[in-house]
Amino acid sequence: MSTITQARPAWGRAPLLMVAILLAWLLAITAEVTGEVQWVHHHRLMVDGMAVWASLALFLVAWQVHIAAMMLPTTLPMVGLFRQVAARQPYPRLARASFLAGYLVVWTAFGVAALIAMALLENLAQHWHWLHQRPEWLAGGTLLLAGAFQFSALKEACLDRCRAPRSFLLNHYRQGAAGGFALGLRHGAFCLGCCWALMLVMVIVGIANLAWMAPLAALMLYEKVGRHGGRLVRPVGVALILLGLLVMAGPAGLPSLVPDHDLHGMQMPGLH
């Protein structure tokens, strides 16, 4: 029996996280159906007409919903196993909360860094007319990057760690809140190493954009816990590279994948 197969029963031992995941998806779907996507479809760190603190708070909330929906399902085997192991220490709930806090810190830092990079790119585009008029190069380039990363040794190494939660716990588990937080940071780092390029695609198309959110979430989940997840990595890389080339070469034929305006705002029409 493989490590992944052994870890699967632990999924049912994280009921609160399952509720959080379901609520995150429900919020994203409700926002899409009701036309209130602006509250979760957040693709800029600073929103025009909004105070800096309010804009940052909106982004952080939207990003946590996004992480809950897309990344927490992929880490449930680890969470379930950690819950079992941490039950033997004096303050198990604190340890579990610290583990999740460490994991969320990693992905929140990535989200902020990605949005800052986008803001810098917007500023560059305002001074570079060629880039300003060719937003398809940003969309296509991001898809090319995500596709190329599917073939990298880093992707494979991080996936190996994420697919073996029992071994990971045996090597890195420490008791206490500090130990849980450090383990969450470490696990989050490997999770980020697996999925940062695919999540960068989500930053480009808009956080909580359901047309991209659902297939990318399913892809990342199957890559980590699916029986044949390893076989899917490279074909997906080929598909992303081809799609990126199509976007860059013929954006007029792919209107749903290319922004219909300049780099200010960075959104993909037809997908929100």
Order of alpha helices (4+ residues) and beta strands (2+ residues): alpha-alpha-alpha-alpha-alpha-alpha-alpha-alpha-alpha-alpha-alpha-alpha
